[in-house]
Amino acid sequence: MNDKKMLLMKIKKYDFALKELNLYLDTHPNCRRALTLFKQYKQLREKAMNEFISKFGPISPEDSNDSSHWNWIDDPWPWERS
């Protein structure tokens, strides 16, 4: 598996964990362990996202941070990827 796919897989795993913790915290808002885990996974996701964006460009338009060029359109569109 190449670096790009590995980073995307990490991001997806972190997204899943965050969503599950979100649902749990909706019914257990004072669970310190879940709150700590949510914070940890949020930081891991942010780190993975930043690494992905710096290496491969934005995943979504909101991730585009180049003020001189709209770099969202630089990569192939989803239907152009193999």
Secondary structure, DSSP 4 states (H G I P E B T S, - for coil): --HHHHHHHHHHHHHHHHHHHHHHHHH-TT-HHHHHHHHHHHHHHHHHHHHHHHHH--SSGGG---SSS-GGGSSPPGGG--
